[in-house]
Amino acid sequence: MRRPPAALYLGLVFHGRLRPVRHAFRYRVFSLLLDLDRLDEAAAGCRLFSHNRFNLLSFHDRDHGARDGSPLRPWIEARLADHGLGHLAGGRIEVLCFPRLWGFVFDPLTIYYVARADGTIGAVVYEVKNTFGEQHCYVLAAGPGGGPIRHDADKAFHVSPFVAMAATYRFRLSVPGERLQVTIDEHDDRGRLLIASLTGARRPFTDRALAAAVVRHPLMTVKVVAAIHWQALRLWLKRLPIHPRPAAGARS
């Protein structure tokens, strides 16, 4: 049976800091899972969703990849080739992301699931953005089989002024199905420092389901930006040390 071109996930974002003070928060969110080769098909099936056009909900190529509006598949396949994964070219690519809502989006983490010819996930591309308008991608191979995906990566991109650059990420995620699970642990030389996760339950990609999600979260993408700054203020009030943003030449 052919997979649908898109799905909606209703879920929860959690962030927890373990040191030097404990700090945690969680927010309800919704995400879209989109087949990059079938974006127009997904848009044709829903009046409330568009590709590269304004709508209540939309996905714009210029929000991702090269961020110049060019198609995303060639950009992703170039990144795969750069990391010795060029043999995955041509496989299905699904993107998990926050959509534009009322024309606005800030998506701190966009995940691309790149499939092998047999349909199993061969690589994952993590597209990370910070509030300075910068972006970095971690391109990581997935192990054989269709089970949970696990891999590690050294931190190479400044995200928060309250976390030093000398750290390692440990990714654990499921292949999106009826449930969605993404967990990222950040470790420094003293052990685990931060825990971040996204969980969700799949819903059909229909106008009714999309409208219900927006009614529940009418300003979700604005809330993402507001929450980042609100939590930063709370950490500052807790007197956490600030790590300056690296100079341009020192950032990846």
Buried (B, 14 or more C-beta within 10 A) or exposed (E): EEEBBBBBBBBEBBBBBBEEEEBEEEBEBBBBBBBBBBBEEBBEBBEBBBBBEEBBBBBBBEBBBBBEEEEBBEBBBEBBBEBEBEEBBEBBBBBBBBBBBBEEBBBBBBBBBBBBEEEBBBBBBBBBBBBEEBBBBBBBBBEEEEEEBEBEBEBBBBBBBBBBBEBBBBBBBBBBEEEBBBBBBBBBEEEEBBBBBBBBEBBEBBBEBBBBBBEEBEEBBBBBBEBBEEBBEEBEEEEBEEBEBEEEEEBE
